[in-house]
Amino acid sequence: MKHVDSDNYSSDYEAIFHDNFTYIDSSSDIKEILNSDSDEENKMLYLTKIGYSEAEALIAIERCGPDSSIAELTGFICVTQMAKVADALLPVEDRKPLCNDPNYKKRQNSVYDIWKWKKQRKLEKMLLNEDDHEVHLPNPMIGFGVPTELDQITQRTLREDAIRPLYFYYENVALVSVSVWTEMSRYLYDIEPEFVDSKYFCAAVRKRGYIHNLPIKNRFPLFSLPPRIIHDAFPLTTKWWPSWDPRTKLNYFQTCTGSAKLTEKIRKALEAYDDEPPSSVQKYVLDECRKWNLVWLKGIKLFHLILMRWKCF
């Protein structure tokens, strides 16, 4: 029997999480995933959209039940992938064909039991301490201060061994659980996180948290501040922007973009009406615009509106 390197196992497991959650980068996405109560088909579409195979999605829904949330389904899939990584690290001579292995179903069941146990522990922890599951963000969410706001904090208490170079900072989505921030603070000199929303200095809403030992006094912007509303950032959109689209901020930074098929579908939905579309169509269009950060531009044909995928500033 050869030794299995736990470091390799850990790195592969981390890679699974990185690959599968590349697109989940915002507080809006997190809330949508954790609170998802969509039907089975929508859950299938969502799971495949963020990188899981149809087989993985089907098995997860079958084992966890159609009423399970997206968070529960992705948790089950990740635990299953984790077990596969561990099996792949075994030496060749220690592996057996699955069809001849009477313990295969037992291993499958044990993976599910582990996942179920973790889910139960998480639930118990939430019941005992509900505050652990949710970060209480400051309002306004400007951290120690941003250039556009007058309120600034210029002093904080750090451990003596953290008040000097080397400087560092750790960044994450603001709305991860309190336990994540607590654990990271423990490793980084017990420094409390600084929470900042980008809406205070640009045209996009993005809630992030930072743990760092950088100086906070006399902060100033290194570059000119970008426009703070969509129409200032993209002035050509103003003429074509419909009155029923109330957005002034882009929702968040996406690592992927809406497809041409989606924009064509939206265009056809709008072309079916000569005047203002009904509220149901407006809601559909606005939901997609918020999700994919779509902005309005003139089409090739006169008075036809198309949507352009917003890239970045």
CORQUIZI-V393033 format. One record per backbone hydrogen bond with DSSP energy under -1.0 kcal/mol. CO is the residue of the C=O (numbers start at 1). NH is the residue of the N-H. If there is no record, write none. Layout:
BEGIN
{{CO,NH} {CO,NH}}
END
This chain:
BEGIN
{{5,9} {6,10} {7,11} {8,12} {9,13} {10,14} {11,15} {12,16} {13,17} {14,18} {15,19} {16,20} {17,21} {23,25} {26,30} {27,31} {28,32} {29,33} {30,34} {31,35} {33,36} {39,43} {40,44} {41,45} {42,46} {43,47} {44,48} {45,49} {46,50} {47,52} {48,51} {53,57} {54,58} {55,59} {56,60} {57,61} {58,62} {59,63} {60,64} {61,65} {65,68} {69,73} {70,74} {71,75} {72,76} {73,77} {74,78} {75,79} {76,80} {77,81} {78,82} {79,83} {80,84} {81,85} {82,86} {83,87} {84,88} {85,89} {87,90} {91,94} {92,95} {97,100} {98,101} {101,104} {103,107} {104,108} {105,109} {106,110} {107,111} {108,112} {109,113} {110,114} {111,115} {112,116} {113,117} {114,118} {115,119} {116,120} {117,121} {118,122} {119,123} {120,124} {121,125} {122,126} {123,127} {124,128} {125,129} {129,132} {130,133} {132,178} {140,142} {141,197} {142,145} {144,153} {146,149} {159,162} {168,213} {170,211} {172,209} {173,176} {177,181} {178,182} {179,183} {180,184} {181,185} {182,186} {183,187} {184,188} {185,190} {188,191} {194,210} {195,143} {196,208} {197,200} {198,201} {198,202} {203,250} {206,198} {207,174} {208,196} {209,172} {210,194} {211,170} {229,233} {230,234} {234,237} {235,238} {242,245} {248,230} {250,205} {259,263} {260,264} {261,265} {262,266} {263,267} {264,268} {265,269} {266,270} {267,271} {270,273} {278,282} {279,283} {280,284} {281,285} {282,286} {283,287} {284,288} {285,289} {286,290} {287,291} {288,292} {289,293} {289,294} {293,310} {295,308} {297,306} {301,304} {304,299} {306,297} {308,295}}
END
